[in-house]
């Protein structure tokens, strides 16, 4: 799991909601970051209940039932969120996942 520097608590997630289209994460400083659910294939494939069964870590959002975690820094970086969203079982699986997401984003 990711950690945050002691002076950077303003980036800590304090609330989140995931609908069929977007993941919305509210930070301690009041910003709300919204990213397409398609950036996180584990969330896209999940049920609405699974998508919203999340825990807030110091610098990330974690879905224990899905084994998925997205760091706030990855959300702020945009495309990097794809890499953090899923823990693939193998390097080949990771490559296939990244190709799939990249193709969807190009459409």
C-alpha positions as CSV (number, residue, x, y, z in Angstrom):
1,X,0.0,0.0,0.0
2,X,1.1,3.6,-0.6
3,X,2.1,6.0,2.1
4,X,2.0,9.8,2.2
5,X,4.6,12.3,3.6
6,X,3.5,13.7,6.9
7,X,3.2,17.2,5.5
8,X,1.0,16.1,2.5
9,X,-2.3,15.1,4.2
10,X,-4.2,17.5,1.9
11,X,-4.0,14.7,-0.7
12,X,-5.5,12.1,1.6
13,X,-8.8,10.6,0.3
14,X,-11.7,11.4,2.6
15,X,-14.7,10.3,0.5
16,X,-15.4,8.5,-2.8
17,X,-18.2,7.3,-5.0
18,X,-18.1,5.0,-8.0
19,X,-21.0,4.9,-10.6
20,X,-21.2,3.1,-13.9
21,X,-19.1,5.8,-15.7
22,X,-16.7,7.5,-13.2
23,X,-14.8,7.1,-10.0
24,X,-15.0,10.3,-8.0
25,X,-12.5,10.8,-5.1
26,X,-12.7,13.7,-2.7
27,X,-9.4,14.8,-1.1
28,X,-8.8,16.4,2.3
29,X,-8.2,19.8,0.7
30,X,-11.6,19.7,-1.0
31,X,-10.6,18.7,-4.5
32,X,-12.6,16.1,-6.3
33,X,-10.9,13.9,-8.9
34,X,-13.0,12.0,-11.4
35,X,-11.6,9.4,-13.7
36,X,-13.4,7.0,-16.1
37,X,-14.2,3.6,-14.6
38,X,-12.6,2.1,-17.7
39,X,-9.2,3.2,-16.4
40,X,-9.6,0.5,-13.8
41,X,-10.8,-2.7,-15.4
42,X,-11.4,-4.3,-12.0
43,X,-13.9,-1.6,-11.2
44,X,-15.4,-1.7,-14.6
45,X,-16.1,-5.4,-14.3
46,X,-17.4,-5.1,-10.7
47,X,-20.9,-4.8,-9.5
48,X,-22.1,-1.4,-8.1
49,X,-21.9,-2.8,-4.5
50,X,-18.3,-4.1,-5.1
51,X,-17.3,-0.7,-6.7
52,X,-18.4,1.2,-3.6
53,X,-17.0,-1.2,-1.0
54,X,-13.8,0.7,-0.6
55,X,-11.4,1.7,2.2
56,X,-9.4,4.9,2.4
57,X,-5.7,4.6,3.0
58,X,-3.4,7.5,3.7
59,X,-2.7,8.1,0.0
60,X,-4.9,5.6,-1.9
61,X,-8.3,4.0,-2.2
62,X,-8.5,0.2,-1.7
63,X,-11.1,-2.3,-2.7
64,X,-10.5,-5.4,-0.5
65,X,-13.0,-7.6,-2.3
66,X,-11.4,-6.8,-5.7
67,X,-7.8,-6.7,-4.6
68,X,-7.5,-3.3,-6.4
69,X,-5.9,-0.2,-5.1
70,X,-5.5,3.2,-6.8
71,X,-3.0,5.8,-5.4
72,X,-4.1,9.4,-5.3
73,X,-0.9,10.3,-7.1
74,X,-1.9,8.0,-9.9
75,X,-5.3,9.6,-10.1
76,X,-3.6,13.0,-10.3
77,X,-1.3,11.8,-13.0
78,X,-4.0,10.5,-15.3
79,X,-3.0,7.5,-17.3
80,X,-0.8,6.1,-14.5
81,X,-4.1,5.1,-12.7
82,X,-4.4,2.2,-15.1
83,X,-1.3,0.6,-13.8
84,X,-2.3,1.0,-10.1
85,X,-5.8,-0.2,-10.5
86,X,-5.2,-4.0,-10.8
87,X,-2.7,-6.4,-9.5
88,X,-2.2,-8.8,-12.5
89,X,-1.1,-12.3,-11.8
90,X,1.7,-12.3,-14.4
91,X,3.7,-10.0,-16.6
92,X,1.8,-11.2,-19.7
93,X,-1.5,-10.5,-18.0
94,X,-0.3,-7.0,-17.1
95,X,0.8,-6.3,-20.7
96,X,-2.5,-7.5,-22.1
97,X,-4.4,-5.4,-19.6
98,X,-2.5,-2.3,-20.4
99,X,-3.0,-2.9,-24.2
100,X,-6.7,-3.3,-23.7
101,X,-7.1,-0.1,-21.6
102,X,-4.9,1.8,-24.0
103,X,-7.1,0.7,-27.0
104,X,-10.2,1.8,-25.2
105,X,-8.8,5.2,-24.3
106,X,-7.8,5.7,-28.0
107,X,-11.4,5.2,-29.2
